[in-house]
Amino acid sequence: MSTPSTRGRLVGEPAAGMIAAMMKTRWTTITPSQYPWEQAALDFVRAGLPDHDPYRAWANFEFLAHDGAIYEIDLLVLTRQGLWLVEIKSRPGRVEGDVGTWTWADREGRRISVDNPVLLANRKARALSSLLKPKMAAQKGAMPWLEALVFLSDPDIQIDLPGAARNRVAVPDREPAEGRAARKGILAALINPRGRRRRAGLPGRDRRQDRRQAGPGAGPGRHPALAEGPAGRATTRSRI
């Protein structure tokens, strides 16, 4: 969810040979994105997700929380680990700040300070988890844990955030190229099994915790890039 005037050059698929996958039958678009940069980010993730169980994805929807708040969700992905609520941020430029506030500088030097978008993503994850738990209990099903991630989809973002300010954030995956190192990003975070979570920059999790009915916030993840803060926008997304 972002409203920059200039966009990065994210293409709608991972680097060739990086992820041998493409989600075709298990991806559900509730409402088509109105924004080409957001759609490019969704296409990037979709191109790298496996098209087999347990993976599923739902893009662009709204839900009404118990307190009456309406939340917009960019992407919800079911993986072997659990559910990931993915908040997309596509603003290019440079970001600095701390766990509470980030300052974004665009390529023209304009600066804007915003709340850390992970804070809003976590609120959405908690609200969605509390909404789903009673439904799962009524069906005698176990509620998978649900965590939030912020996906900074611009491939050329510059990060200047210390320590915990980088938690729960992912960037586009990429292969090594001349003068550029390989980088694990959003696809590594979503696809890697439990044993690889730390190498993907996210916290480890044991099998007992995977079997619990867990909500969001079970430990912050960390990825080598971060995003802009939340920006309001009009939407015609469907609600669930």
N, C-alpha and C positions, 0 to 999 in steps of 0.2 A: 504494500500500500504506500505509494509515494507519488509525488507530483513534481519531479525535476523537469526542467525545460530541455536538458541535454541528456542523452543516454549513452551507455556504454555499447560495446559491440558484441554482446552476448548472442551467440547463434543458438538455434533451438535444438541442439543435440550435443552430447559429450564428444570429446576428441575421439577420432577413429581408433578402435581397438582398445579403448580404455575400459568401457563397460560393455560386455557382450549381452545386452538386454534391450528390450523395448516393450513397454507396457501398452498393449493394444486393447485387450478385452476386459481388463480389470480397472480401467480408469474411467471415472464418471465425472463429467463436467456438468455441474448443476446449472450454472449460468455462464455463458461465454464471457471472457474478460473484455472490458472496454478499452484496455490499455495495451498497446503493442509490446512495451517493455515487460509488463507482467506476464503476458502470454508467452513471450520468449523464455522467461524464467520457468514457467510451467512446462513448456515444451522440452526444455533442457532436462528437467527432472524426469518427465515422462519417458524420454528417450533412453534413460539409464536405468529405469526400474524393471525388474523381472516381471514377466507376464505369467506368473504361476503362484499358487498358494504358498504362503499366506498373504502375499502382497495384494493390496488394493489401495486405491486413491480416490479422493473426492475433491474436486476443485471448485472454488468460488461459490460459497453458500453462506447463509446467515442462520443464526439460531437465537431463540428467545430464552434467556437465562431465567432462573427462578426468581430473581429480583426484578425482572422486567426489562433488564438491559438487553439490547440487540447487539450481537457481535458478528462481525464479518470475518470469515475464515478464507484465507487464500488457498490453503491446501491442507488436507488431512490424509496421512499415509499410514496404513496398517502394515507393519513389518514383522519379522521374527522376534524383534525385541518388544514390540508393543505399538502404540499409536504415537505418531509425531504430528503435532500441529505446527505447520510451517508458515511463518510470516515472511512475505517477500518484500524486500527493500531494494530498489533498483537505482537509487541516486548515485551518479558518478562523482568522483572527486576525492577528497581526503577527509578523514574523520579522526577526531581526538576527543578526549574527555575522561570520564570515570564511570563507575557503575551506575550512577544516577542520571548523569547528563552527558550528552555527546554534542560536540560542535562540528558541524559539517561545512567544509569549504568547497565550493564548486570550482570548475576550471576557469571561471572568470574572476575568482577571488571573493565572491559573495559568501557570507558566513551566516549560518543559522544554528541556534542551539535548541536541542530537542531532548525529550526524555529518552532514556535508553529503551529501545523498542522491545527488548526482552521482557520488560516489566509488563507491558500491555499483553504481549503474547502469553505470559504466564497467567495473567488474569483470565484470558480467554480459555486457556487449557483447564484451569480450575473450574470455571463455570461449565464448560462442556463435560468434564468428568462428572461433576455433580448431577448433571442432567441425564447422563447415560447410565450411571450406576443403578438407579431404581429400575430402569427399563431392562437392564441385564439381569438384575435380581429377579424380576418378575418372570423372566424367561429361563430362570435357573442357570444362567450363564455367568462365567467369571469375567469381570471387567478388567481388561488389560491396562497396564499403567499407561499414562498419557503425559508426554512431555512436550515442551515448546522449543522450537528452533527458529532463529532468524536467518533467512537466506539472503545474503548480499549478492545479488545476481550480476552486478557490473564486474567484468573481468579485470578491470584496471584500477579498482579502488586502492587507495593508499591508507594504511592503518597506523594510527599512533595512539593506541589505547593500552594502558597497563594492566597486567595481571587479570583479575577477576572481571574487568570491563570487557574482556573478550569472550566471556562464558556464553555457551549456548548459541554460537553464531557459526555459520558455514558460508563458504564461497563456492564458486564453480570449480569442479574438479578439472585438472588438466594434466596432460602428459608432458614429459620433459621435452624441451626444444633447445635450439642453439641459444645459449645465454640465458636460459630460463629453466628453473628446476621444476620437477613434478610437484603437484599439489593435491592433497586429499581434501575433499570438500563435502558438499551436500550429499552426493551419491554414496560416498564412503560412510558418512554418518547414518544414512538410511539403510544401507544394504549390509554393512559389516555385521557378522554375528557377534555375540557377546564377547568372545575372546579377543576381538579386534577393536573394541570400543575405545580403548585407551590410545591405540595407534591412530585411530580416526579423530582423536582429540576430544573424546567424550568419556564420561565416567564408566567404570566397569560395573557390572551388575551380576549377582549370583542367581542360580536357578530358583532358589526359594523365593526371591523377590519377584521373579518373572511369574511365579504361580499365584502370587497374591493379587488381590483386587487393589491395585495401587492407583493413586491419583497422580497429578503432575508434581513437579518439584522434588523428585527423589534424588536430587544431587545435581549441581550445575555441570554442564559440559563446557568444553573449551575448543574453539576453532580459531585458526590464524587469520581471521578477518572479521569486520563488523560493518554495521549498517547505519542508515539514517534513522531518525526518529519518526513516530507516527504522524501522518498528515491526513486530515479529513478529506472526504470526497463523496460526491453523490454516487449512489449505487442502485441498481435494479436487481440485485441478487435475490435468489429465492431463499425462503426460510425453511428450516426443519425444526 
